[in-house]
Amino acid sequence: MTPELKWLTDPTVFAVNRLDAHSDHVCYRSEAEIRLGGSSLRQSLDGSWRFAYSACPAARPADFYREDADLSAFGTICVPGHIELQGYGQIQYTNTLYPWDGRCYLRPPQIDWDNTPVGSYLREFDLDEGLRGQRVCVSFQGAEQALYVWCNGHFVGYAEDSFTPSEFDLTPYIRQTGNRLCVEVYKHSSASWLEDQDFFRFSGLFRSVYLYAKPKVHIRDIWLKAELAEGNTTGLLTPIVKLDGETDGARVHLRLTDGEEFALFDEDIDGSTIELSAIHPWSHETPVLYHALLTLYDADGAVQEVVPYDIGFRRFEMKDGIMCLNGSRIIFNGVNRHEWNPEKGRAIDESDMHAAM
């Protein structure tokens, strides 16, 4: 497939070759990896990337994705991070206006081709040992606002939706060593008419980028649907797990434990609802969580993945027009907070999140 710039102004094209959305779980090879706090099935691409800034699409280095491209004019940039906070482009804040108002007359879904900055990103890497010989995907956790992706000179895909992860399958193009991942990020697209808020206008790869491997059978999506029956002591758990790869003969085992590591359930699952007694309900005042551990076995009985997941049992309902949690009226406490750091913008890290709590 040949990428086309006209996708930027076509509202019917917002994803090309992008993988379906899924739950945000982390897959590990073993329980030992969970205890160590790192998955051998993931490889971070955060850090320093080669970078070129262009004021408009016509000025961009259009062939930079080629493996023989001349990169002598490229500088560097930090990922995750905003282009405008690292010495490129111009910071802009708007509230009730669109970013182009007063500069150019546009109607949806048009963009100003003379004032749509482009960031050209490039990262070279070798695959970590844990990803070799398997299906490999790349995850862009946040990119403002539209991105085109190439791997080793091959076009991979396109996506918009700045604040939603975009993931692509690199398997047909990936090598064990000497890989080159190239990304073009456009500040404006047809989605700009929808992604309009009263905040600073930035662009770039502002959230983490990482690779992840899929073993021959993989847990693609998880919904541990936890409900609380009347009386607030009986939990109803419906595990909905979607697999991909060599799924014939594969099975998923669920072990559910409480805070004292007492097992409430320890069996294979088949999608049926599990009834659990003596459950402590989750609420804002007492956020009781139970720990689920899902283990995926292939047809030969070998462990392929292990996924930890914490869940809480609660019941939401409307009673006489009042929102109730576990039978009692909900009282909301807290504040509305944007992802924000005065120096890094929306490229926040774990310390920023803890500081806001």
Number of C-alpha atoms within 10 A of each C-alpha: 9 7 14 9 10 9 19 25 18 15 13 9 14 19 17 16 15 18 16 10 12 13 10 10 13 17 27 21 20 16 16 12 14 16 9 8 9 15 20 16 22 22 20 13 20 16 14 15 21 17 21 21 20 18 17 17 18 13 12 17 20 12 11 21 25 16 15 9 12 12 14 6 9 17 13 14 22 16 20 26 24 25 27 17 15 13 11 16 17 11 14 11 13 15 11 8 12 17 18 15 10 8 9 12 10 12 9 14 15 18 22 15 13 12 16 17 26 27 27 25 26 24 17 15 13 14 18 15 11 15 20 16 15 14 18 23 19 23 19 23 18 23 29 26 24 26 28 21 22 22 25 19 19 20 20 24 24 26 26 29 19 24 15 14 21 25 23 21 20 22 16 11 15 21 18 13 12 11 18 20 23 26 24 26 25 24 25 26 29 23 22 23 15 11 15 15 13 11 11 14 19 23 26 29 29 25 23 21 22 16 21 23 23 22 21 14 21 23 26 18 16 18 13 16 14 17 20 23 16 11 8 19 14 18 24 18 20 18 18 15 16 13 16 14 14 13 16 10 10 19 18 20 16 18 17 20 18 16 10 7 10 9 14 16 15 14 11 14 18 13 12 10 15 13 15 14 11 10 19 20 22 20 16 11 6 9 13 18 18 20 17 21 18 24 23 25 20 20 14 8 11 10 18 20 23 24 20 18 15 14 17 20 25 21 19 15 14 11 11 7 7 11 14 16 18 20 16 13 14 14 9 7 6 6 6 4 7 9 12 15 13 7 10 16 18 19 20 19 15 7 8 13 12 8 7 9 6
